[in-house]
Amino acid sequence: MTPPGAGRCGGKGRRRRVSGSLVAVACLFALIQAGLPAPVRGEAGKCVPTGEDAEGPFYKPGAPERLSTGSGLAVSGEVISHPDCRPVPGARVEWWHADRSGRYVDSLRGTQRTGATGGYAFTTLPPGVYPGRPPHIHFKVSAPGHKPLTTQLYLRGGEKAIRFDLVVEAGQR
């Protein structure tokens, strides 16, 4: 039995259904507003630059700005500057990955700008696999005053939510 008011917004007299996607986006905004956990630190408390990884043959520039490319996996994190470990507001974060059949499709490409705290968050389908590769999501980060970063997030499979901080090195573009 569904509790009264479940799945609906508003008070007495209002009976609008809220879609699962809208609820997921609202939860992501709440995470960003509440503050995400501190960045991963290396030895001596310093942030460690994220390792470079292959862009791969399926990158396409110009992905649309969006908060969701599907549901089933919530990805969030911060873009952080190295060596001072400060958040990078206004960084551009792009992501793309294969669908469940192992094909790269435009609907699984997105872009976001980080907010004042350097945070980003999106929902997507869990990435598919194709021969010779584990499930992964590609990321490309660009920010004024920082070196561009292209990397990949490798998943074990079965995750529902994951945090992935992106530490970019200060320097010329």
C-alpha positions in Angstrom: 0.0 0.0 0.0 1.3 3.5 -0.9 1.3 6.0 1.9 -0.9 9.1 1.4 0.9 11.8 -0.5 3.7 9.5 -1.7 5.0 10.4 -5.1 3.2 13.7 -5.1 4.2 17.3 -4.5 2.0 20.0 -2.9 -0.5 20.1 -0.2 -4.1 19.4 0.2 -6.0 19.5 -3.1 -3.0 19.1 -5.3 -2.4 15.7 -6.8 0.5 16.1 -9.2 2.8 13.1 -9.7 6.5 13.7 -9.6 8.6 11.8 -12.1 11.6 9.7 -10.9 13.9 11.9 -12.9 12.7 15.0 -11.2 13.2 13.4 -7.8 16.7 12.3 -8.7 17.7 15.8 -9.9 16.2 17.3 -6.7 18.3 14.9 -4.6 21.5 15.8 -6.6 20.9 19.5 -6.0 20.4 18.8 -2.3 23.7 17.0 -2.2 25.5 20.0 -3.8 23.8 22.5 -1.4 24.6 20.4 1.7 28.2 20.2 0.7 30.1 17.3 -0.6 32.7 15.4 1.4 36.3 16.7 1.4 38.5 15.9 -1.6 40.7 12.8 -1.5 44.1 13.7 -0.1 47.4 12.1 -0.7 50.5 12.1 1.5 50.9 15.1 3.8 47.3 16.1 3.2 47.9 17.4 -0.3 45.4 16.8 -3.1 46.7 14.6 -5.8 46.2 15.4 -9.5 43.8 13.1 -11.3 45.7 10.8 -13.7 45.3 11.3 -17.5 43.6 8.6 -19.5 42.7 8.1 -23.1 40.1 10.2 -24.8 39.3 7.3 -27.0 37.9 7.4 -30.5 34.3 8.3 -29.5 34.7 11.9 -28.1 32.4 14.4 -29.8 32.7 18.1 -28.8 29.6 20.1 -28.1 27.7 17.8 -25.8 24.6 19.6 -24.4 24.4 21.1 -20.9 22.3 18.8 -18.8 21.9 17.2 -15.3 20.9 13.8 -16.6 21.6 11.3 -19.3 19.5 8.6 -17.8 18.9 6.9 -14.4 20.4 4.2 -12.3 23.8 5.8 -11.5 24.4 9.1 -9.7 27.9 10.6 -10.2 29.0 13.6 -8.2 32.3 15.3 -7.2 34.3 18.4 -7.1 36.8 19.9 -9.5 39.8 20.9 -7.4 42.9 22.9 -8.2 46.3 21.4 -7.6 48.5 22.3 -5.8 46.4 24.5 -3.5 43.4 22.1 -3.2 40.8 24.8 -3.7 37.5 24.3 -5.6 37.4 25.4 -9.2 34.2 27.3 -9.9 33.1 27.6 -13.5 35.0 24.5 -14.7 33.5 22.7 -17.7 33.0 19.0 -17.1 32.1 16.8 -20.1 31.2 13.1 -19.8 30.3 10.3 -22.3 30.1 6.6 -22.2 28.7 3.5 -24.0 25.1 2.3 -23.7 24.2 -1.2 -22.4 25.0 -2.6 -25.9 28.5 -1.1 -25.9 27.6 1.7 -28.4 28.5 5.4 -27.9 25.3 7.4 -28.5 24.6 11.1 -28.2 22.0 10.7 -25.5 24.8 9.6 -23.1 26.9 12.7 -23.6 26.6 15.7 -21.3 28.3 18.9 -20.1 28.1 20.9 -16.9 29.7 24.0 -15.4 30.8 23.7 -11.7 29.2 26.0 -9.2 30.9 28.2 -6.6 32.0 25.1 -4.6 33.4 23.4 -7.7 30.7 20.7 -7.5 29.1 18.8 -10.3 26.5 16.1 -10.2 24.5 14.1 -12.8 22.6 10.9 -13.2 23.1 8.5 -16.1 22.6 4.9 -17.1 25.2 2.5 -15.8 27.8 2.3 -18.6 27.9 -0.7 -20.9 30.8 -2.9 -21.8 32.3 -3.8 -25.0 35.1 -6.4 -25.8 38.3 -5.7 -24.0 37.1 -2.8 -21.8 35.6 -2.7 -18.3 32.6 -0.4 -17.7 33.8 3.2 -17.7 32.8 6.9 -18.1 35.1 9.3 -20.0 35.6 12.8 -18.5 37.1 16.0 -20.0 37.6 19.0 -17.7 38.6 22.5 -18.8 39.0 25.5 -16.5 40.7 28.9 -17.0 44.2 28.9 -15.6 44.4 25.1 -15.5 45.7 22.4 -17.8 42.9 20.5 -19.6 42.3 17.0 -18.1 41.0 13.9 -19.9 40.4 10.9 -17.8 38.2 7.9 -17.2 36.2 6.6 -14.2 36.3 2.8 -14.1 33.4 1.1 -12.3 33.2 -2.4 -10.7 29.5 -2.7 -11.7 26.4 -2.5 -9.6 27.1 0.9 -8.1 24.1 3.2 -7.7 26.1 6.3 -6.6 29.7 7.2 -6.9 31.9 10.2 -6.0 34.6 11.2 -8.4 36.7 14.3 -7.6 38.7 15.7 -10.6 41.9 17.4 -9.5 43.3 19.6 -12.3 46.8 21.1 -12.4 47.1 24.9 -12.3 49.0 26.2 -15.3 48.6 27.6 -18.8 46.1 26.1 -21.2 
